[in-house]
Amino acid sequence: MTGTRGRSRVHQARHDLLLGDSRACGERLLPHVRAALDGGLQVLLGVAPRTRDHILEALGTPAGLHVGPPPGAGSRPAAFLADLVTLAELHGGSPDGRHEPAGSGIQVVDEHPHHADASWWEWSRVEAAHNLLLPGAWHLCAHDPETLGLHRSTDLRATHPWIDGEPNASYVDPTAFLRGRLAEPTAARLPEAWARLVDPDEDQVAELVRSFAASTDLGPDHVADLVFAAREVSADAHRHGTPPVEVSLWGGASRLTVAVTETGPGVGDPLAGLVPGAAGRGGTGLWLVHCMVDVRHQRGPGGSTVLLSVGTG
C-alpha cells in the first residue's frame, strides 16, 4: 500500500454508525473519505457498487484508497475481522498498543447488506469486538434502517459508540455485550434431530455428518467445512467441557446444522472464535471454525450448546 509522507495523520478514533437511504450512501460517505485521505489515513472502502462508483468518480484513484468487497460478500464475520486487524498492524498500530492504538492509521468504510439471520449473531459480535481490538481506527458502518428490523437495530446501537457523528447513549461496554452473547439461552425447542450421538469420538462425528450430507445438495466444500467444525468443537467439548457430550444433527435439502452440547458452562473468553489467539477453550481451532461455518453459542439449564451450520435456508 502506498504511504502518505508529507501529510499529517488525522486521528478520528471512532466507530460510527451511519444510518440512511442506501441510494444516497455515496453522497454521505464521500466527505468522510476525502477528509481521511487529506489527513494521511489509509482508507479501506468496502461498499456496494453504486456507492463505490460515486466515490471513485469524485476522487479518482488517490494513493491510500483501497477498494475491497463489502462485508458479507463471501466473507465470514471472523475472517473479516482478522483482515481488519491485519490492516491495523500494517498501518499505525498493533493490537498490543505499544506504539499507537491499533488501527490509528486507517479508516474503514463499510456499507452493510441485509445480513441473513444465521450470520447476524456473529456479525454483531464482530461489531462489539472492533471496539476492543481496533481502538484507534476510524470505522464508518453504513446501514439502511429500512433493512434492519428491531433486533438488528438494537444490536447496532449497542455496539457503536457514535451514531451519525453524535455520541450514542445506547452504547454497551463491548466486553459485557460479548459475554452476554455467549450466555444467551438455548432455544426451548430446537428442531427435531435426525440423529443423536452421546460421547462420540471424532471419527464418529465425521461419519455422522458425511452420511446425512449425502442426502442434501450441499457441495463438497460445505460438507468438508462442517466435518472439520463438528470434529473440532466436539473434541474441544470432550477436552475442556463436562460430560456427557451430545452431538445431534438436522437440516434440509440445502442446509445442515450440527449441535454440540455439554453440561458445563461453555467458552468463557468474550473474544472466543473471533481472534486466533483467544484465551481459554478453543483457541485457534475455534477461530478456524468461525471462519468456515455459521456458529452460535448458547446456554441453558442443562449446559452449553454450539450450533454449527452450512448452506442456505
Steps between C-alpha positions, in 0.01 A plus 500: 500500500622847417620719786384851584826683575466876528146502638403519866302202616142561610406320822129424493484206740132439453270212422212683336165357388364691200131452433332605177355408163740270317433688176673808646777312679774625268412864564502446877832312503694715256587785743628251758719320245639827367583627850675174591714503185588868549602416856738226397295192582484184296136444402354152447176535307261206517174627355234414243584562131277809473665660804849403383444650155373827649810534720746404228338738253553784747851406619655291226748248637712691752787338686376356822156397375452123483181348363386161626178299515224611737452306826301186455592453135662159528665572835440342839477755782804363688709499181391857424610610848837327454555697179432826686743412778766416240443836332535676835832328560624630165385858557554678824478261786467146620257328735748528790483882473872548572545781248162632391152364558426220257354631176607862549630523143183381327144589421268207428184581307242223477157492344319202644248294306202331662674224695320167531372403843741206509806726492370806685589364846863485390498836319371669816792348695743633240358850541555482877847343469609780269488739797743280694739398222519821293463786748685745276313441175250732336233252394184609319223239476222602262161331535161563345248510790229351279693171475585458868201402708478550875757251630769598248442868572527433874826308456653772282412769750654289775829449314570848354614778734403757235192535278505746210785691663337535842580313825268204546330459840394142410859377466582193713844410636635261234622237744159493667328475161723211391456311827126543468502354150683187621250460784180530296250228596463195280171495313240302692422289194776432250394327177441125512837328469558254219761320708668530840827363640613499863873536574607419141860508387610728216471231233143422600414870480653524154311195378172636637541825304610332177223240506218755532667756271478243220122547494527880458613718210789648699824523306817316609661815641203567727501139617876506569465825696222358716693178560802698619287728720304215658814299573680802647215615724409151623865425579527831684188415703655165597832662598370800691129449562293294735365165377287369356564661160206466264521558125177535304425587140208630293440699184335513162586470134738798501607545862640279773547580870703315763443575869770412755372509858681439829392560857767758586489880460661506154761748382581792728720736297275772351716500184488121458477409132561858385881512522750216449669534838199543726574373847314209653321222316524465125785734410604494136292193418180671610593808298540284189156352567351850512672582170350194327139456616216693663545474876286585800574435869213459745443393860211336676421335832659176380827648374642669192438443129697599191296505179693448175328550163580511130288565194196719451142497618 
